């Protein structure tokens, strides 16, 4: 294996096997496309290694699990999280604590000259790659930034900063994170990027119909269809155009909107409250 130079922490790498050789592709930023002309791939190994690689021991002290657990408890006390969100966060953090304890008691391995200073290596168990465990993890419904934001806003309100003012007249959409559903807001409050639930005669047997708003006109919306189900993951739908798969967009009348201004969970599923409200809107209360 050759030595590597000028590597940066923010680079993105992909290691693949090509003609029985291990080749490293890289790019500088996640937003960039993989470009072999701009970033020439490097041949690292003349053969594919066998077995499962050693794992660098995670630094859970930097994660501050105790602080995160305290933040979730505080969010629960002030009613910032719904019950299902609190349960999911606590379950997630409990699993992370188990993993932290597992790593503390794991067998260490000395890689000799291949070791990197200040890194602790763990011996892999079985034939399961560590990346498989990471891919199976499902993050909680709200990102950590939301938990932090909730507590900061709460502390500010306790001090009397930025109190919400009472007002009259037309509904003004809040800028805070929406976890529920706006049920009584007029359709004029729909904005680009909102998720909407739709009812269309052509797809009446495919409920729920979910889409993202791309453009708004006086009487219509340009939308991008999503595919998913009541209990399954939602993702942008694709359709074939020649030999390519492209985003499935459409134009629908505003009057076909049954519900809007709801959000998906961190795992891109419908929230329990949204499901209940949607079934009511579709007349499927007992479905």
VMD Tcl script that draws the C-alpha trace (Angstrom):
set ca {
  {0.00 0.00 0.00}
  {1.33 3.43 -0.93}
  {1.54 6.41 1.42}
  {-1.20 9.05 1.15}
  {-0.59 12.77 1.44}
  {-2.65 15.97 1.52}
  {-5.72 14.24 2.97}
  {-8.20 16.52 4.71}
  {-10.82 15.65 7.33}
  {-13.64 17.15 5.27}
  {-12.88 15.06 2.15}
  {-15.35 12.35 1.11}
  {-14.06 8.92 0.17}
  {-15.37 5.82 -1.59}
  {-13.37 2.59 -1.63}
  {-14.31 0.15 -4.37}
  {-12.93 -2.99 -5.96}
  {-11.95 -2.61 -9.61}
  {-10.23 -5.46 -11.49}
  {-9.34 -7.14 -8.16}
  {-7.66 -3.94 -6.94}
  {-8.86 -1.60 -4.20}
  {-9.34 1.91 -5.59}
  {-10.06 5.08 -3.62}
  {-12.31 7.74 -5.14}
  {-12.56 11.09 -3.37}
  {-14.02 14.58 -3.59}
  {-13.75 17.68 -1.44}
  {-17.39 18.42 -0.60}
  {-20.57 16.40 -0.18}
  {-22.37 18.69 -2.66}
  {-19.89 17.86 -5.41}
  {-20.35 15.07 -7.92}
  {-17.84 12.25 -8.17}
  {-15.51 13.40 -10.95}
  {-12.62 11.13 -11.93}
  {-11.16 13.83 -14.15}
  {-11.05 16.39 -11.35}
  {-10.02 13.98 -8.59}
  {-8.05 11.10 -10.04}
  {-8.79 7.77 -8.29}
  {-5.88 6.13 -6.48}
  {-5.05 2.42 -6.48}
  {-4.36 1.48 -2.88}
  {-4.17 -2.33 -2.81}
  {-3.38 -4.92 -5.44}
  {-5.91 -7.30 -3.90}
  {-9.10 -7.17 -1.84}
  {-8.55 -7.70 1.92}
  {-10.49 -10.47 3.61}
  {-12.36 -10.39 6.90}
  {-13.84 -7.42 8.76}
  {-11.73 -4.32 9.57}
  {-10.94 -3.20 13.09}
  {-13.10 -0.43 14.53}
  {-11.86 2.82 16.05}
  {-13.33 3.14 19.54}
  {-16.07 5.84 19.56}
  {-15.53 8.77 21.91}
  {-18.80 8.87 23.87}
  {-17.47 11.52 26.23}
  {-17.77 13.98 23.36}
  {-21.41 12.93 22.84}
  {-22.40 13.93 26.41}
  {-25.22 11.39 26.78}
  {-26.10 12.58 30.28}
  {-26.62 16.12 29.01}
  {-28.79 14.89 26.15}
  {-30.92 12.82 28.53}
  {-31.39 15.88 30.73}
  {-32.41 17.97 27.71}
  {-35.04 15.43 26.68}
  {-36.44 15.32 30.24}
  {-36.65 19.12 30.30}
  {-38.36 19.19 26.89}
  {-40.88 16.68 28.23}
  {-41.56 18.73 31.37}
  {-42.36 21.90 29.43}
  {-44.52 20.05 26.89}
  {-42.23 20.83 23.97}
  {-42.27 17.21 22.83}
  {-45.24 14.96 22.30}
  {-45.33 11.70 24.26}
  {-44.25 9.56 21.29}
  {-41.30 11.87 20.62}
  {-40.11 11.66 24.22}
  {-40.37 7.86 24.16}
  {-38.42 7.62 20.91}
  {-35.67 9.91 22.17}
  {-35.33 7.99 25.42}
  {-35.23 4.68 23.58}
  {-32.58 6.05 21.21}
  {-30.38 7.39 24.04}
  {-30.79 4.17 26.06}
  {-29.50 2.17 23.07}
  {-26.58 4.57 22.70}
  {-25.72 4.16 26.38}
  {-25.71 0.37 25.94}
  {-23.34 0.76 23.00}
  {-21.08 3.04 25.04}
  {-20.89 0.42 27.81}
  {-20.23 -2.30 25.24}
  {-17.31 -0.36 23.77}
  {-15.84 0.21 27.25}
  {-15.62 -3.54 27.81}
  {-14.64 -4.50 24.27}
  {-11.37 -6.25 23.46}
  {-8.69 -3.88 22.21}
  {-6.29 -4.68 19.36}
  {-2.77 -3.44 18.68}
  {-2.20 -2.63 15.00}
  {1.50 -2.02 15.52}
  {3.03 0.28 12.91}
  {-0.40 0.81 11.34}
  {-1.78 2.41 14.52}
  {-2.56 6.13 14.56}
  {-1.65 8.23 17.60}
  {-4.48 8.81 20.11}
  {-6.71 6.20 18.44}
  {-7.95 3.08 20.27}
  {-8.86 0.09 18.13}
  {-11.45 -2.59 18.87}
  {-11.37 -6.13 17.60}
  {-14.24 -6.92 15.23}
  {-16.61 -9.72 16.13}
  {-18.07 -12.18 13.63}
  {-18.46 -11.25 9.98}
  {-20.68 -8.20 10.41}
  {-19.24 -4.88 9.24}
  {-19.62 -1.89 11.63}
  {-21.15 0.16 8.80}
  {-24.13 -2.25 8.77}
  {-24.99 -1.25 12.35}
  {-24.81 2.44 11.46}
  {-27.09 2.01 8.45}
  {-29.75 0.30 10.58}
  {-29.93 3.07 13.19}
  {-32.98 5.31 12.96}
  {-32.56 8.75 14.40}
  {-35.27 10.24 16.63}
  {-38.08 12.28 15.14}
  {-36.45 15.62 15.91}
  {-32.79 16.49 15.24}
  {-30.57 17.44 18.20}
  {-30.64 21.07 17.08}
  {-34.38 21.13 17.76}
  {-33.90 19.89 21.34}
  {-31.31 22.58 21.96}
  {-33.50 25.23 20.33}
  {-36.48 24.21 22.47}
  {-34.51 24.66 25.68}
  {-33.02 27.98 24.58}
  {-36.48 29.31 23.70}
  {-37.90 28.09 27.00}
  {-35.14 29.74 29.02}
  {-35.67 33.00 27.14}
  {-39.40 32.95 27.85}
  {-38.74 32.25 31.56}
  {-36.68 35.46 31.57}
  {-39.48 37.29 29.78}
  {-37.58 37.65 26.51}
  {-39.46 37.47 23.25}
  {-42.90 36.71 24.66}
  {-45.46 35.83 22.01}
  {-47.81 38.73 21.40}
  {-51.55 38.34 21.09}
  {-52.88 39.59 17.75}
  {-56.10 39.70 15.74}
  {-56.93 39.35 12.07}
  {-55.53 36.83 9.60}
  {-53.59 33.83 10.84}
  {-49.80 34.42 10.88}
  {-47.80 31.25 10.50}
  {-45.33 30.58 13.33}
  {-41.63 30.25 12.53}
  {-41.08 27.62 15.19}
  {-40.83 23.92 14.39}
  {-44.18 22.33 13.62}
  {-44.75 18.94 15.24}
  {-48.50 18.90 14.91}
  {-50.90 19.83 12.16}
  {-52.47 23.21 11.35}
  {-56.09 22.24 10.99}
  {-57.89 25.55 10.61}
  {-55.38 27.66 8.66}
  {-56.57 28.90 5.26}
  {-55.02 27.43 2.11}
  {-53.47 30.82 1.39}
  {-50.97 30.04 4.15}
  {-49.40 27.17 2.17}
  {-45.77 27.92 1.30}
  {-43.20 26.38 -1.05}
  {-41.60 23.36 0.59}
  {-44.69 22.39 2.61}
  {-45.90 18.82 2.59}
  {-49.54 18.49 1.57}
  {-52.04 15.65 1.69}
  {-54.11 15.49 -1.47}
  {-57.32 13.83 -2.64}
  {-57.50 13.16 -6.40}
  {-60.17 11.25 -8.30}
  {-57.52 9.51 -10.43}
  {-55.78 8.10 -7.35}
  {-58.69 7.65 -4.93}
  {-57.63 4.07 -4.16}
  {-54.06 5.03 -3.27}
  {-54.51 6.98 -0.04}
  {-52.77 8.74 1.51}
  {-51.48 10.97 -1.27}
  {-48.54 13.08 -0.10}
  {-46.60 15.68 -2.09}
  {-44.21 18.58 -1.61}
  {-45.12 22.04 -2.88}
  {-42.76 23.37 -5.56}
  {-44.65 26.40 -6.87}
  {-47.84 28.26 -5.94}
  {-50.26 29.99 -8.32}
  {-53.60 31.63 -7.65}
  {-55.69 28.46 -7.97}
  {-53.14 25.66 -8.43}
  {-50.01 24.14 -6.94}
  {-47.07 22.57 -8.70}
  {-46.08 19.58 -6.60}
  {-43.63 16.71 -6.43}
  {-45.31 13.43 -5.57}
  {-44.00 11.28 -2.73}
  {-44.37 7.51 -2.42}
  {-45.02 5.69 0.84}
  {-47.77 4.39 3.10}
  {-49.51 4.86 6.44}
  {-46.71 3.03 8.30}
  {-43.87 3.04 5.79}
  {-41.12 5.44 4.76}
  {-41.95 8.33 2.41}
  {-39.59 9.47 -0.33}
  {-39.82 11.48 -3.57}
  {-41.52 9.49 -6.35}
  {-39.86 8.94 -9.71}
  {-41.22 8.28 -13.19}
  {-39.55 7.12 -16.37}
  {-38.71 9.61 -19.10}
  {-37.00 7.81 -21.96}
  {-34.11 5.95 -20.39}
  {-34.01 8.12 -17.27}
  {-35.96 8.24 -14.02}
  {-36.97 11.80 -13.17}
  {-38.93 13.43 -10.29}
  {-42.69 12.93 -10.69}
  {-44.18 16.42 -10.71}
  {-47.77 17.48 -11.31}
  {-50.13 20.44 -11.12}
  {-53.16 20.16 -8.85}
  {-55.98 22.52 -7.80}
  {-55.68 24.01 -4.33}
  {-59.13 22.71 -3.50}
  {-57.79 19.13 -3.61}
  {-55.67 19.75 -0.50}
  {-56.98 17.88 2.54}
  {-54.23 18.79 4.98}
  {-50.93 20.70 5.04}
  {-48.14 22.00 7.26}
  {-47.31 18.63 8.82}
  {-43.86 17.05 9.07}
  {-42.46 13.55 8.79}
  {-40.47 11.84 11.53}
  {-36.70 11.63 11.41}
  {-37.20 8.25 9.75}
  {-39.40 9.89 7.07}
  {-42.63 8.30 8.29}
  {-45.98 9.88 9.10}
  {-46.44 10.85 12.73}
  {-49.19 9.18 14.73}
  {-51.07 12.48 15.12}
  {-50.82 13.13 11.39}
  {-52.14 9.66 10.54}
  {-55.16 10.17 12.79}
  {-55.92 13.60 11.34}
  {-55.42 12.36 7.76}
  {-57.77 9.41 8.19}
  {-60.35 11.81 9.58}
  {-59.86 14.14 6.61}
  {-60.19 11.24 4.16}
  {-63.23 9.84 6.00}
  {-61.32 6.73 7.10}
  {-61.66 7.05 10.84}
  {-62.30 3.34 11.23}
  {-59.75 2.19 8.63}
}
mol new
graphics top color blue
foreach p $ca { graphics top sphere $p radius 0.5 }
foreach p [lrange $ca 0 end-1] q [lrange $ca 1 end] { graphics top cylinder $p $q radius 0.2 }
display resetview
